[in-house]
Amino acid sequence: MKAVVCKAWGPPESLVIEDGPPLVAEPGKVVISVKAAGVNFPDTLIIQNKYQYKPELPFSPGSEVAGVLKSIGAGVQGWQVGDRVIAQTTFGGFAEEIVTEPERLLPMPEGMDFQTAASVGLAYGTSHYALIDRGQLRAGETLLVLGASGGVGLAAIEIGKVLGARVIACASTEAKLQVCRDHGADETINYASEDMRARVKAITAGKGVDVIYDPVGGPYSEPALRDMAWGGRLLVVGFAAGDIPKIPLNLPLIKGCSIVGVWWGQFAKGNWAQHGRNIEQLGQWFREGKIKPHISAAFPLERAVDALNVLARREVTGKVVLTTGR
């Protein structure tokens, strides 16, 4: 059983591939034969000891997988060997097999392939929770998506359109913005070459935006907030730019707006049944053609270093996945 292993904190190049015995399902656990694993920005942080969750060394990174149940431990009910499943595991997913608790499993949505299923949980789960639960996005409102060409950004665009919003997508290159348009963005802003605030004012006729979806942080959060409409909501999703911005608190005061934290992992952990219902809804939207997860690169497990590096360098749009060939 091959696995990507982090033995010491460091960059992707510090990871190693190891071959070990097949895993065994202990009582209360299951073993998944992994077909595909999603590669996410937190995976680049967790191996450097920069993530809020810090597993003990050694461990395999990888927080979401899609595969087939290989074995089921004593006492586990409701699942059968051969079931096609999605699992969110925090770590351990970059391997041919993974042991996990049945409480972390969801049935794969009907009609999905394994690579797509490994791309839905975190990116689309985060954006679903952010826009519907935390942001209360309504039809007719304007949604501004920062870092819109990434996995969660494209998911936010598509879900925003499903909800009836007007979507403005922001990214750093024309190629990335074209992907955003392909996934439904009504307007686009290149914040590397354009004045984002001036463009937002022009697009919204000075009204501003109702909801900001921000997985980026850094230098973009405050300018976006300054173009918030009255009563708007800034969704704090993450800090892919590296720096955590310090927001002047007079801005939410004078705009009557809210700054809302979005920690999907904690939500899913405490509300797994609701997360399962969210995934069911996403599966229905997928079958109806309303969402189209964009996988821009798929690497074999042995090339996990390359997968993490292209993600860290922001050289991809949408999702990156690892495949096991099983």
Buried (B, 14 or more C-beta within 10 A) or exposed (E): BBBBBBEEEEEBEEBBBBEEEEBEBEEEBBBBBBBBBBBBBBBBBBBEEEBEEEBEEEBBBBBBBBBBBBBBBEEBEEBEEEBBBBBBBBBBBBBBBBBBEBEBBBBBBEEBEBBBBBBBBBBBBBBBBBBBBBBEBEEEBBBBBBBBBBBBBBBBBBBBBBBEBBBBBBBBBEEBBBBBEEBBBBBBBBBEEEEBBEBBBEBBEEEBBBBBBBBBBBEBBBBBBBBBBEEBBBBBBBBBBEEEBEBEEEBBEEBEBBBBEBBBBEBBBEBBEEBBEBBBBBBBBBEEEBBBBBBBBBBEBEBBBBBBBBBBEBEBBBBBBBBBEB
